[in-house]
């Protein structure tokens, strides 16, 4: 199989992550945010995964994405199914994973040129 390096210049990528942060293009982020290849939406919601509602996810519908990666903090936690069901009806794939897996998966999909967004929720102590 022939492999070649993808041209990722000019797109937002995760360059690091830790217990309480991610870095997008080397800039640390510690608050809930949405990352797309062409833009960053800071302060997306104040909700925690336990209180995530359809209203919190509403901004994700208009992003024009095929796939949304919902990062749920340090560990994988699922929101209620009723919150996620409208995405299937709209033809938008939504995958729930821990924050670090969401960052890794986003980078792969963004480098492939996919219409992807990472909606990240940070743990609050």
N, C-alpha and C positions, 0 to 999 in steps of 0.2 A: 504494500500500500504506500502510495506516495504521500508524504506529509509536507506541508509548507506552512510557514509562519503567516498568521492572519495579520492584516493591517488594522490595528486598533487605535491608530492616531485619531485624536479628536473625539473619542467617546469616553464617557464616564465609566471607570472601572474601579473595583475595590482593590486597594493596594495593601491593606492590612486589616486585621481585626483582632479583638481581644475580648476579655470578659465584659467590658462596659463601653466599648467603642467599635466603630468601623472607620476606616480611612477611605475616602473617595478621592482618587487622584492625589494621594498623600495628605489630604486635609482631614483631620480627625472630626468625627461626628458622634455625638452622644445623645441625641434626641431622636424621637421617632421621625422617620423621613421616608420619602419615596425617591428612588434613583432610577432614572431612565438613561439610555445611551446619550441623549442630547440635552438633558436637564436634570436638575435636582429640585425636589419640592420639600423644603424644610418644614418642620413643625406641622406635619401632616395631621396628627391627632394627638390628643392627650390620653386617649384610652389605653388601658392595659388589656391584655388578651382576655382576661376574665370578664371584662365589661365591653368588649368589642361589639358594636352594633352595625346594622345595615347602613345607618347614617355615617358611621366612621368610614365604611368602605365605599360609599357613594362616589368620592372623587376618583376612584380607580376606574370607573366605567368609561369616562371620557378621555382616557389616555391614548386610545388607539392601539392597545397592546393585544397580542395574541395570547401571551402568557404573563401571569402575575405570580411572583414568588412572595408569599407572606412569611416573613421571618418572625418567629414568635419568642425571641429572646434566647437565653442560654440553653433552653431545652424545648423540645417539640411539644406544643400544646395546641389543641384544636379549638377553634371557636364553635359555637353552636351551628349545626348544619343549616339552619334557616338563614344564617348570615351568608353562607357560601352558595346556597342553591341558585340565587339569581344570576350568578356568573355563568353557570352551565346554560341557563335559558338564553343568555346573551351571546353564547358562543365564545366565551373567554375562559381559557384554562387558568385555574388558580391552584397552586401547589403550596401546601403548608409544610414548613420545615423550620428547624432551628436557625438562628441568625447566621451562624457561620456557614451552614450548608447553603442558605439562600445566597450569600455573597459568592461562594464558589460557583454555584449553578448559574447565577446571573452573569458572571464573567465569561463563562463558556458560551452562553446563549448570545450575549451582546457581541462577542467576538465573531460569532457566526453571522451577525447581521440580523438577528431575530428581533421582532418587536416585543421587547420584554421590559418589565418593571419589577423592581424589588421594593416591596413595602415592608419596612422594618420597624418592629416594636422592640424597644429596649426594656429590660427588666428594671423596675423601680423598687428600691428597698424602702 
